[in-house]
Amino acid sequence: MRLDELLEELQARINAARGTRDRVHSLLEAVVSVGRELDLSQVLRRIVEAGAHLVDAQYGALGVIGPDGRSLSQFLTAGLTDEERERIGPLPAGHGLLGELIRHPEPLRLSELGAHEASFGFPEHHPPMRTFLGVPIRVRDEVFGNLYLTDKRDGLDFDAEDESVITTLAVAAGVAIDNARLYESSQRQHRWLRAGAEVTNHLLSGDARQDVLELVARRAGEITGARLAEVSTPVPGTDDLVVELSVAAAGKSSGETPGDGDGDGGTDALQGLVVPADGTLAGAASAADTHVVSACLGKDPRFRADPHLPAGPGPAVAVRLGAPGAAVLLLVRAVGEPAFTEPELEPLLAFAGQTALALELAVRRRDAEHVALLEDRDRIARDLHDLAIQRLFATGMTLQSTARLIEHTGAAERVGRAVDDLDETIKIIRSTIFGLRARDEGAAASLRARASRAVGDAVTSLGFPPRLSMEGLLDTDVPLDVAEHVVAALGELLSNAARHARATRVEVSLKATADEVLLTVTDNGRGIPPQSRRSGLDNLVERAREVGGALELSVPEGGGSRLLWRAPLG
């Protein structure tokens, strides 16, 4: 009997040694598997799966501690089906027993987790759990999160060896997480640098400001994983913001919920929407000297619900793109996604600063180009006055003197008509000189300049630039009082086209003849509805009558509407 007992004991020790060897081998495989990954989300997934496998646990979870150090910002599970997770409901925030390891980051083993003083039960539809093993995961002496394991499949309690194995895994996991975060940070930094260079190149290439801001929103949303990226601008003289553009994730415009339509990710129907700045994240950033962050915008008591944002806004950040009064960039993630962290915000703020500088440089460049244009106008006007007009006048005087010497009546008349043509040409050149030298602002600007500005101002409301043609001595023959009415009528006509026509093309013609000034606005829209004709055109009719003119409405060939506003010059 004694020999049999010795043989059994020897066999048991051999089996134990073999089991220990196999477990060490499994631990090494797990460490290599976890350390092989560079994507942080995959690293976390491998950690929780490896932990459950090493101690033969039925359930495993990894909770990532949030920026506040008191709650969980992420919670990954193993052993639960998608249906079970959905029935359980919202993921835990770090209360109860899970929070015990947050408050006291030390390994914790329990044979009956419900008996612990910090435990207060499970939510409805949660599977029953009895045994528990929890181990903190540290990254560079800072607690990153905790690994939770429950219910060994053999029904036994977790023992000291299990705790030792999981503690060893947690050390390797901390190194793998640190490596993944460093790699992620370097990749993110590279993407931000590339985005900043792209924005600067587009601005310096002369791209429209709206296109550049859309590029800024799109790149910022892509890099941060935001569900929505929005740019808004303060409305001068008010406490409101106007949405310039809104770009949503996954190629969806923000007016759509994920899964609806086939948006192109560009600007949408929110463009031009005016929202109060007070009580909004974007408004707070507009008034502040720094960025403003919210861990969950939908639940943040500092800000009221914003109906134009996607349902259930999650973590968000707003940053101003320049000095006070500049545009504000708002980035919003979906509920349940991690909050914006300092390592994420640093390159975002640098990108915003670079964008603000590039926008300012683009404005200065346009100002310099405008000054150069004005200088060219002055030079051209001076050359026309000093050279062209003087030579034409001298030629006219010569022809006039020559006409007296011509005995043939027909020839003398032809020379006289040529002199008249020269006089008319001089008038046209003088009108052009006046237009070139006229100030391009205020009521003192030339009629040509004011008409051009009115057409340019209509681009926003129409959604496209109207076509403008001008003819005649508009800046010399049209009196100032009539010019005021012309500019006002042009603004009303373009406003009517934007509100009622639904047109894709608008043509404006402004012409001065010897007797009258003619303003024609033609569009290819649906025409003016009968119920809108009286209210929409009464002001135009009255304005024409004040200067002895009239308003005529007609339908051009192909549909649409043509409005002719005319006023006499005599």
BAVO-773952 format. One line per field, with one value per residue (C-alpha): x, y, z. Coordinates in steps of 0.2 Angstrom, whole numbers, plus 5000, padded with zeros to 4 digits. Each point is the difference from the previous one (the first is absolute). Example, Ala and Ser with C-alpha at 12.3 -4.5 7.8 and 13.67 -1.06 7.14 Angstrom:
xx = (5062,5006) $
yy = (4978,5017) $
zz = (5039,4997) $
***
This chain:
xx = (5000,5014,5007,4984,4998,5017,4996,4984,5008,5014,4987,4991,5016,5004,4982,5002,5017,4992,4985,5012,5010,4985,4993,5017,5000,4982,5005,5015,4988,4988,5014,5007,4982,4996,5017,4999,4985,5002,4982,4994,4983,5006,5013,4986,4990,5014,5004,4982,4999,5017,4996,4984,5009,5015,4990,4985,4988,4983,4998,5013,5000,5012,4995,5010,5000,4994,5009,4991,5009,4984,4989,5002,5001,5001,4995,5004,4993,5003,4989,4984,4990,4994,4982,5005,5009,4985,4988,5012,4998,5013,5018,5005,5007,5012,4988,4999,5013,5007,5004,5008,5015,5000,5001,5012,5011,5005,4997,4983,4994,4983,4992,4983,4999,4983,5006,5012,4995,5002,4989,4982,4993,4999,4988,4985,5005,5018,5006,5004,5018,5008,5019,5010,5018,5005,5017,5005,5010,5013,5008,5016,4994,4983,4985,4993,4986,4995,4998,4985,4997,4986,4994,5013,4993,5005,4989,5015,5006,5014,5016,5017,5007,4986,5003,5019,4997,4987,5012,5014,4989,4995,5018,5002,4984,5006,5015,4990,4987,5014,5008,4983,4996,5017,4998,4982,5006,5014,4988,4987,5014,5005,4982,4998,5016,4994,4983,5008,5011,4985,4989,5014,5003,4982,4999,5016,4994,4985,4986,4984,4999,4985,5009,5014,4989,4992,5017,5004,4984,5002,5018,4997,4985,5010,5015,4990,4987,4986,4982,4998,5011,4992,5007,4990,5003,4994,4987,5006,4990,4991,5002,4997,5010,4997,5005,5011,5002,4997,5009,4996,5009,5000,4996,4983,4994,4995,4982,4999,5001,5013,4993,4989,5003,5016,5007,5016,5006,5000,4990,4981,4984,5007,5010,4994,4991,5000,5002,5001,5018,4995,4999,5009,5017,5005,4994,5010,5016,4996,5000,5015,5018,5003,4991,4985,4997,4985,5002,4982,4991,4983,5001,5011,4990,5010,4992,4982,4994,5004,4986,5011,5013,4999,4989,5010,5016,5014,5018,5003,5013,4998,5015,5001,5010,5008,4997,4983,4986,5009,4991,4998,5004,4988,5004,4987,5002,4986,4994,5011,5016,5015,5001,5013,5017,5014,5011,4987,4996,5018,5002,4982,5004,5016,4990,4987,5014,5008,4984,4996,5017,4998,4982,5008,5014,4987,4990,5016,5005,4982,5002,5017,4993,4985,5012,5010,4984,4996,5017,4998,4983,5008,5014,4988,4989,5015,5006,4983,4998,5017,5003,4984,4988,5013,5004,4982,4996,5015,4994,4982,5006,5011,4985,4989,5012,5003,4981,4999,5012,4991,4989,4990,4985,4998,5018,4999,4985,5009,5014,4988,4992,5017,5004,4983,5005,5017,4990,4989,5016,5008,4984,5001,5018,4996,4986,5013,5013,4987,4995,5018,5003,4984,5001,4994,4990,4985,4988,5014,5005,4996,4984,5011,5009,4984,4991,5014,5000,4982,5001,5015,4990,4986,5011,4997,4981,4999,5013,5009,5007,4988,5006,5002,5002,5001,4999,5000,5006,4993,5012,4998,4982,4990,4996,5004,4982,4996,5015,4994,4984,5009,5011,4985,4989,5014,5001,4982,4999,5014,4992,4984,5009,5008,4984,4988,5008,5010,5010,5017,5005,4997,5006,5001,5001,5003,5000,5000,4993,4998,4983,4998,5009,4994,5002,4995,5001,4996,4999,4996,4990,4982,4994,4992,4984,4984,4998,5018,4999,4991,5010,5017,4999,4990,5016,5009,4985,4999,5019,4998,4986,5010,5012,4987,5004,4991,5002,4996,4998,5001,5004,5015,5001,5003,4991,5005,4998,5007,4998,5004,5002,5002,5002,5002,5016,4993) $
yy = (5000,5012,4998,5003,5016,5006,4996,5010,5015,5000,4999,5015,5010,4996,5005,5016,5004,4996,5012,5014,4998,5001,5015,5009,4996,5007,5015,5003,4998,5012,5013,4998,5001,5016,5008,4997,5012,5019,5004,5005,4994,4983,5000,5002,4987,4987,5004,4996,4984,4994,5003,4990,4986,4999,4997,4991,5014,5000,5019,5013,5019,5015,5017,5015,5014,5017,5017,5004,4984,4995,4992,4988,5008,4983,4982,4985,4983,4982,4985,5010,4999,5015,4996,4999,5017,5008,4993,5006,5018,5014,4995,5002,5017,4994,4999,4986,4986,5006,5017,4991,4997,5018,5006,4987,4994,4983,4982,4994,4982,4995,4983,5009,5017,5004,4999,5015,5016,5010,4988,5005,4987,4999,5008,4991,4987,4999,4982,4994,5001,4993,4999,5016,5005,5018,5007,5018,5003,5014,5010,5009,5000,5006,4989,4999,4988,4983,4982,4992,4981,4989,4982,4987,4987,4986,5008,5003,5016,5010,4996,5009,4992,5007,5017,4999,4995,5015,5012,4995,5002,5017,5006,4994,5008,5017,4999,4996,5013,5013,4995,5000,5018,5006,4993,5007,5017,5000,4995,5013,5014,4995,5002,5017,5006,4994,5008,5017,5000,4995,5015,5012,4995,5002,5017,5006,4993,5013,4987,5007,5002,4989,4986,5002,5000,4984,4992,5005,4992,4984,4997,5004,4988,4986,5001,5002,4987,5013,4996,5018,5015,5017,5017,5015,5019,5014,5011,5018,5011,4985,4986,4987,4988,4995,4983,5001,4982,4983,4984,4983,4983,4986,5011,5005,5018,5005,5001,4982,4986,4987,4987,5012,5006,5002,5016,5006,5007,5018,5015,4997,5008,5007,5013,5017,4994,5013,4994,5009,5000,5001,4982,4991,4993,5009,5017,4996,4997,5016,5011,4991,5002,4981,4984,4993,4981,4990,4982,4997,5015,4992,4999,5015,5012,5015,4999,4999,4987,5006,4993,5002,4988,4981,4991,4995,5010,4993,5007,5016,5014,5018,5010,5018,5002,5016,5016,5005,5000,4987,4983,4986,4982,4988,4981,4988,4981,4987,4995,4987,5005,5005,5018,5012,4998,5012,4990,5002,5018,5006,4997,5006,5016,5002,4996,5013,5013,4996,5001,5017,5007,4993,5008,5017,4999,4996,5016,5010,4993,5005,5017,5002,4994,5012,5015,4995,4999,5018,5006,4992,5009,5016,4998,4995,5015,5012,4993,5001,5018,5006,4991,4993,5014,5014,4991,4997,5018,5007,4988,5007,5018,4996,4992,5015,5012,4989,4999,5019,4998,4986,5007,4984,5000,4981,4998,5015,4992,4983,5009,5008,4984,4993,5014,4997,4981,5006,5011,4985,4989,5013,4999,4981,5001,5013,4989,4986,5011,5005,4982,4995,5014,5000,4993,4982,5002,5010,5011,5010,4985,4999,4992,4987,4996,5000,4989,4987,5000,4997,4985,4993,5002,4989,4985,4994,5000,4994,4986,5005,5016,5010,5005,5019,5011,5019,5012,5019,5015,4994,5010,5017,5000,4993,5012,4996,4999,4988,4990,4997,4994,4988,4992,4998,4993,4988,4994,4996,4992,4988,4997,4995,4988,4992,4998,4995,4995,4984,5004,4993,5015,5019,5013,5019,5013,5018,5013,5018,5008,5018,5001,4987,4987,4982,4986,4983,4984,4984,4982,4983,4996,4995,5018,5012,4992,5010,5002,5007,5012,5014,5000,4996,5013,5015,5008,4998,5008,5014,5003,5002,5012,5011,5004,4999,4982,4984,4981,4987,4981,4987,4982,4996,4986,4984,5006,5009,5019,5016,5016,5017,5015,5016,5019,5015,5010,5017) $
zz = (5000,5004,4983,4992,5010,4995,4981,5001,5009,4986,4987,5008,5000,4982,4995,5010,4992,4983,5004,5006,4984,4989,5010,4998,4982,4998,5010,4988,4985,5007,5003,4983,4992,5010,4996,4982,4997,4997,4998,5018,4998,4994,5015,5013,4991,5001,5018,5006,4989,5006,5018,4999,4991,5012,5016,4991,5005,4992,5000,4998,4998,4999,5007,4994,5013,4994,5001,5016,5008,5008,4986,4986,4982,4991,5005,4989,5004,4996,5002,4997,4983,4991,5005,5019,4999,4992,5013,5015,4994,5002,5004,5018,5005,5014,5016,5012,5000,4983,5009,5014,4990,4993,5018,5006,4985,5008,4995,5007,5001,5006,5002,5001,4992,5006,5018,4997,5009,4983,4990,4998,4988,4981,4988,4992,4987,5007,5001,5018,5005,5016,5001,4995,4996,4997,4996,4995,4984,5002,4986,5006,5019,4995,5002,4982,5004,5008,4994,5008,4999,5007,5002,4996,4988,5012,5014,5012,5007,4993,5009,5003,4985,4989,5008,4996,4982,4997,5009,4989,4985,5006,5001,4982,4995,5007,4989,4985,5003,5002,4983,4992,5006,4995,4983,4999,5006,4986,4987,5006,5000,4982,4995,5008,4992,4983,5002,5005,4985,4989,5007,4998,4982,4996,5008,4991,4984,5001,5004,5006,5019,5001,4991,5012,5015,4994,4998,5018,5007,4989,5005,5019,5000,4991,5012,5016,4995,5003,4995,4995,4996,4999,4996,5006,5000,5012,4992,5002,5012,5008,5012,4987,4989,4982,4994,4985,4997,5008,4995,5008,5002,4988,4985,5007,5001,5017,4995,4999,5013,4997,4987,4991,4983,4990,5006,4994,5017,4993,5006,5002,5004,5017,4990,5005,5015,5014,5018,5017,5006,5018,5008,4986,4999,4984,5008,5016,4989,4990,5016,5008,4998,4999,4994,5009,5003,5006,5005,4994,4992,5001,5019,5004,5011,4994,4983,4994,4988,4982,4988,4984,5007,4997,5013,5015,4998,5010,5004,4991,4999,4992,4995,4993,4983,5004,5010,5008,4986,4990,4995,5013,4996,5009,5001,5007,5003,5002,5018,5007,4991,5011,5005,4992,5009,5002,4988,4987,5004,4998,4981,4997,5008,4990,4984,5005,5003,4984,4991,5008,4994,4983,4999,5006,4987,4986,5005,5000,4983,4993,5007,4992,4984,5001,5004,4985,4989,5006,4996,4983,4998,5004,4988,4986,5004,5000,4983,4992,5006,4996,4984,4992,5003,4996,4984,4995,5004,4990,4985,5002,4999,4985,4991,5005,4993,4984,4997,4997,4986,4991,4986,4997,5011,5002,5005,5012,5008,5002,5009,5011,5005,5003,5012,5009,5002,5007,5013,5005,5001,5012,5011,5001,5005,5013,5007,5001,5009,5012,5003,5003,5012,5009,5018,5002,5016,5006,4992,4991,4990,4981,4994,4991,5016,5011,4987,5000,5019,5001,4988,5010,5016,4992,4998,5018,4999,4982,5002,4984,4992,4988,4983,4999,4984,5000,4986,4997,5010,5016,5011,4992,4992,5014,5014,5018,5005,4986,5003,5018,4994,4987,5014,5012,4986,4995,5018,5001,4983,5005,5017,4991,4989,5015,5010,4987,4983,5005,4985,4995,4989,5002,4987,5005,4986,5004,4986,4998,4984,4994,5008,5014,5011,4998,5014,4994,5011,4992,5008,4994,5016,5003,4997,5013,5008,4998,5019,5001,4986,5009,5017,4991,4986,5008,5007,4983,4991,5013,4998,4981,5001,5012,4986,4986,4995,4999,5003,4987,5003,4986,4998,4989,4987,5010,5016,5015,5002,4994,5009,4992,5011,4990,5005,4989,5000,4994) $
***
